[in-house]
Amino acid sequence: MQAEPQNAVAAIRVSTTKQGTDGDSPDAQKEQIERFAQNKGIVIKKFFVFLESASKEQQPMQEAIDYCKNPKNKIDLFIIKSIDRFTRGGSLSYDLLKNQLEASKVRLVDIYGVISSESVNTLDHLGFEYKWSRYSPSKKSEMLEAERSKDELRDIMSRMIGAEIRYTQLGYWMRQSPYGYVSEKIETRNGKRCILRPHPEEATFVRKMYELRARGILTDKQITAELNNQGFKTRIRYKRDRNDNNKVISQTGGQPLTEKAMQKMLRNPIYAGVNEEKWTSGKPVKCVFDGIVDIELFNNANEGKVTITEDSDGKLAIIKGTPVSYLVNKGVRNSEFAFRKYVLCPDCRKPLLGSSSRGKAGKYYPAYHCSNYGHYFRIPKAQFEETVAGFMSTLVFPKDTVDKVMDAIEAEWIRRQEDGEIVARRLEERIQTLRSEAQLTITKIKFLSSETAIKYMEEDLLKIERQIEQLINEKAIKMTEEKPDMKSILQRVKNLLDHPIELYDKQIDPIKKAQFFRLFFKDLPTYADLQNRTPQKGVLHPLLDIIKDPSKLDESLMVIPRRIELLLPG
């Protein structure tokens, strides 16, 4: 008489969804288990597929074991590929799971034959049997295999997470890309690594967000309304079935921007190319890729609530909240010593400070001096300012330098014009979308009979019409905005570069005069450089930063720049 075939369930597990598509995939495991069952005459009633780690406290196999424990399902065998596919929680987890199956008289089987069905009674020759005398000869090897699987998991996770932490500290990106960025793998000296690139559409919203906040004209509510009118939508994300990675359960996102979400994005230093997270030990790390905005614009947009600073050694720091008193640059805006920290000591290259010493007769003598007590350097204030004026009188820019500045301004001008066209196009697309929604709402009303439903639909229609009217007015304003003459702007900048001493002398406010002087240096000069009138440092780098908004560069800015404080160091 032929034996009745045994019923079984089969469990398939891969540690990650990536492993589910690369290497030891569910399909490969299923094919091996089916071939094993066919050769043994076993009927597989159900397959369980787990695309998650088995290192969690709640073992994923518990769902399949609970199915076997139900006597209605009439399961005899529990088939797995190998012990490391059953659990990686070590011998303790393996023993707990297997004991549940044995209590339900379900035998655990692996296709490699490590788990033996043989059972030995050590008192069989005497005709007695106790609970402790019955054991499985393969139990020890099973436990060793379970522990080996746990060790393998630890080794794999240590190598993977350790490498990700190391590359994060080197400035690469190891996580999901935030809004405004896309991930991209490039060849580097550390191998093929992941960085972030600005998203072709999302990055424009992020940049616009920072620019509007930095200008300080609109409230956060008005900024969010402006971006939403241009079509801002949060990134759509999909939630997938844990047992079937190809099955989408739900989706989130696609929502307009809120004030809270915008403020959270503005405070995130990753948009300035700086990463601060758990893997950097909470310390800011300069990324190997550029941010969507620069650090200066980031600081201006956050209005002192979050400030990124960088010292002369390139070390970054992030100050959150109002800086404490000892972190504030004291005296920088002291009109009596306006050039304080703008010129370096010729001996130790530390920034010069300013103070007035009292003489024997009670008279005060203002001077600039070095704070290093290892040597003495002190220059009277009048002599110092005379040296600065003498340097400015001989400041001449080569033609190629002037051409670079003019080209940079023109390129920025063109970019802003293109941004304006993109904004207008988005407004038009938004208007057309709303019109389509209005037409669809009208069509739905025609088929409704409920007065309550019609009332709500009519309210939605009125709301859509108000939005359309608002967008049309906003588009008309943007299209009729008067654009400054680019030629006149370039001419004014050329005058600045051709006659710096004349504009320097026109500055009445000492602070403005010192800031104007600071414009022309990428790195601070020493006092000896000013005396010899041969500074070795590059110039015009801060000047390129200040001319970021050509539309604001009118005649008044050439005499006393109104926004110079926002755009210069200090």
Secondary structure, DSSP 4 states (H G I P E B T S, - for coil): -PPPPPEEEEEEEESSTTTTTSSS-HHHHHHHHHHHHHHHT-EEEEEEEEES-S-SSS-TTHHHHHHHH-GGG---EEEES-HHHH--SHHHHHHHHHHHHHHTT-EEEETTS-S----EETTGGGT---TTTEE-TTHHHHHHHHHHHHHHHHHHHHHHHHHHHHHHHTT---SPPPTTEEEEEEEETTEEEEEEEE-TTHHHHHHHHHHHHHHT-S-HHHHHHHHHHTT--PPPEEEE-SS-TT-EEEEE------HHHHHHHHT-GGGGTEE-SGGGTT--EE-SS--SS-HHHHHHHHTTSEEEEE-TT--EEEEESSPPGGGS-TTTT-GGGTTTTTSB-TTT-PBPEEEEEE-TTS-EEEEEE---TTS--EEEHHHHHHHHHHHHHT----HHHHHHHHHHHHHHHHHHHHHHHHHHHHHHHHHHHHHHHHHHHHHHHHT---HHHHHHHHHHHHHHHHHHHHHHHHHHHHHTPPPPPHHHHHHHHHHHHH-HHHHHHH--SHHHHHHHHHTT-SSPPBHHHHHHT---S--SHHHHHHTT-GGG--GGGGTS-TTHHHHS--
